[in-house]
Amino acid sequence: MFRPTALIISLDGCAPEYLERSDIPNMRRLQRQGRYLIGDAIVPTVTNVNNVSMVTGEYPDKHGITSNCYYDRRRGQEVYMESASHIKAQTVFERLHRMGRRTALLSVKDKLCTLLNRGADIAFSAENPPQWVTEEVGTPPSIYSVEVNAWLLEALRLVQRRCNPQFSYAATTDYAEHKYGPNEEEARRHMELVDDELGRLMEQIPDALLCVTADHGMNEKQKAVNLRMILASACVDAFVVPTVKDRYVPHHSNLSGSAYIYLLDQRQRAKALEILSGTEGVEQILPEEAARVRYHLPRRKVGDFLAFAEEDAVFGVVAEKEVSEVRMRSHGSLHERRIPIMINRSETCERRVLENKDLFSLVLNELGDKCES
């Protein structure tokens, strides 16, 4: 008896250029035999926002995740969004659990496992894998390595073989993309390792619906802009939270292509907007209401302004300077929206796939819970 199975694999930070410049025969086959398109990530283009959008099928105004971290005005402190309690929408794992479908969640970073795991029957990360996985697959490499994503996909094959979930979601890490550009040898080696494991997965479960996408892209950055210092030099007190900020500092040094600005004195809104609008490296500055409407953001956790950087710039602190030269790769801006979307079938549900979150509907259609058109 046919038992439908579906998988979503999120290749963290995989801009389309990484696929174009690597020897990846299995992903090429996936593109030829199914559907391949360049779609959009959800804004801000950071890990938490996009992975939660994919497992809920919703924008941030419905699921509540606006970045990796936000500033709690009442407590006067930053809060990392690493707990499932932050998610306000129903996850695909919860929905499928009520349908009697067995599900699995695998991630490299522990923060994604604790954030996304509500309703999943099996959930673990490469940072904290169960013994039965390490006995079969081996001890995972460092999360700050090129090899760890291949380990995760090998672990996914083990889960599919031993536990037979009807839906699995696997989220890799973007350490390789932060460290290496698409033309660099280590970046190509990383994609080839991932491609080899995808090929084995495709052979193991040939009848499954397989969706491979990214949570955001990645670009080289050349200057870091310290928005808090720039505002302070004009006597405007504010708290600035780069949207990529999390505990995994070696990835990105907490330097992001977008940032939320929380003013400590609301009477300085007009002055702050004027200063930020003329700041080097700032491509777009939106007041809270405009940001919420344009990018489907909730009322809370957005701050007074949302700033987007130019393609070669990031916001954050490098040194006690307003603008510093950097040489790094990061994301978070509007320039990291372009992402690959690969589906191993040409047919889709009535709703078109334009953004990575639209894969939620394909999965529910495949497993018997028809999406709304």
ZAKOL-132288 format. One record per residue (C-alpha): x, y, z. Coordinates in steps of 0.02 Angstrom, whole numbers, plus 50000, padded with zeros to 5 digits. Each point is the difference from the previous one (the first is absolute). Last residue first. Example, Ala and Ser with C-alpha at 12.3 -4.5 7.8 and 13.67 -1.06 7.14 Angstrom:
BEGIN
506844994750357 499314982850033 
% end
This chain:
BEGIN
496975140149861 499894992650173 501124985150024 499344982349995 500414988950149 500414983349922 501874998150018 500455006849830 498865015050019 500735003950171 501764999249930 499605011149853 499195012750115 501555001650111 501065002149843 499255017549984 501145006150141 501484999849879 499195013549894 499234999749826 499204982849994 498285002049923 498464994850099 498954987249907 501074985550057 501564995349903 500444988649855 501765000349929 500674988550134 501724999150079 499865017650069 501475012149999 499905017950065 501555010849986 500095016450099 500005018549959 499625010350156 501805003550049 500075017649926 498555005850109 501184999350149 500224986650133 501554991649931 501874997750032 501704997549920 501575008150065 501355012849965 499735015050111 500395018649995 499255009650146 498715013950008 499485008950160 501584994550090 500284992150170 500344983549917 499004986649910 498245003750063 498474996549894 499135003849836 500594992449837 500495007149831 500414993849824 498204998349941 499415016150082 499284997950173 498194998950053 499375009450154 498394995950094 499415014150112 499075002150165 500314982250060 499354984649911 499754988150147 498145003950017 498815005749866 500244984949889 500895000349831 499244997049829 501435008049902 499195015649926 498675002750133 501094996950152 501465010149931 498865014849962 499304999450178 501714998850082 500845014149904 501024994149851 501825003849959 500684994549832 501734998749923 501025004550153 501874998149963 500445018150038 498675008550106 498855013249925 498354991150035 500654994950171 500255018050055 498315006249938 499094985150076 500865002650167 499515018550004 498194996149959 499914986350132 500855009850138 498445002950105 499874981250020 501484999950119 500904983350023 499874996449816 500004981849943 500854997149832 499794983349913 501404994449887 500334993849824 501484993649899 500724992250156 501624999450100 499854989050154 501784993549972 499264989949854 500324981550021 501235001050145 498615008550104 498824985350014 499085006650154 498825010849898 499955016749910 499464998349820 498705014050014 501255013050063 499225007650158 500265018650030 499545008450165 499795018749988 500515016450078 500055014749879 501315012950048 500655002049821 501564989850041 498814987450080 499114997249835 501624996149909 500594989250145 498404989849998 500054998149812 501754992449998 500224996949813 501084985449943 500825001049829 500564987649868 498674986449996 499954984849887 498274992949971 498914985650061 498274993249959 498564995650114 499044985250073 500474988749857 499084987049896 499844981349972 498294991949987 499854981149984 498314991449981 500404981950035 499924986249869 501884997849980 500334997350187 501744992250011 500595005649828 499535018150034 500874999250169 501594993249922 499985014249874 499695012850137 501524993250092 501125002349847 499285017449970 500415005650176 501824994449980 500065008549829 499305016250072 501345000250134 501384996249875 499405014649894 500065011650150 501724993450047 500675003549825 499435018149996 498915006549859 498385000250100 500785010350141 500664991850158 499855003750186 498195005250020 499474987049871 500964986250090 499265004750170 498255000349927 499254985850103 498824986249942 498144998650036 499124983449974 498114998050003 499254982649990 498244994349962 499304982549989 501254993650127 500754982749969 500914998150166 501494989149948 500235003949816 499395018050000 500975003650160 501584992349927 499825010149841 499815015750105 501594995650095 500914999649832 499245017049964 500655006850165 501744992849972 500055008549829 499575016350086 501424997850126 501404998249872 500405018349962 500345003550183 499445011850138 498654988050061 501454988850044 499914982649924 498644988050061 500524984350093 499594984849895 498554995749887 499384983850080 500555001650181 499825018949987 498164998149956 499574987650138 500915011250124 498875014949971 500725015649917 500355016250096 500965012249891 499504990649842 498215003650050 498544989250053 498124997949977 498924984749977 498115000450026 499895018549954 498555009850077 501025014850059 501784997449937 500295016549909 500865011250128 500904986650101 500674991749843 500415016649920 501055005550149 500914983350002 500825004049836 500254986049874 498174996149983 498904984549988 498124999750022 498974984249978 498154996349975 498774985650021 498285003549924 498454996750105 499065015049931 500185009050166 501884997349988 499965007249823 499355016750063 501195000650147 501514996049891 499475012549868 500055013250134 498515009850066 500305018650018 500585010350150 501824994450006 500945007650147 499554985350113 501014988949883 501575006850084 501565007049916 499525018149971 501455008250090 499395014150114 500935016450019 499755010250157 499045014950071 498704989250085 498525010049935 500865004849837 500404982149952 501295001549861 499944986449868 501054985249942 500074988249852 498795011249905 498135003849986 499214983950063 498155002550041 499184986449895 498605010549925 500855016849973 501594990249959 499264992849840 499194982950000 500254982549930 500354994150178 501554989249975 500665010749858 499665016750085 500874993550157 501534995649895 499955017049917 499895011150154 501244989750101 501354999649866 500085017949939 499395009249845 498915012750089 498934997749897 499414983249933 501044991449867 499535001549817 499994988049854 501204994749865 499214985149917 500304981649971 498604987549973 500134981349979 501034988549891 501275012849943 500265008750168 500134983750097 501234993549871 501055015750023 499874997650188 500704982549979 501375005549880 500715013650114 501675006349932 499945017750071 499925017449926 498155002049961 499434992050163 501005012050109 499405014549892 498194996550047 500355005950179 500094985750125 500015008750170 499284985050091 499544985649887 498234996550060 499454982349962 498134996749993 499424982049996 498394991149954 499364982250013 498414992249936 499684981850049 499524989249852 499314982950051 
% end
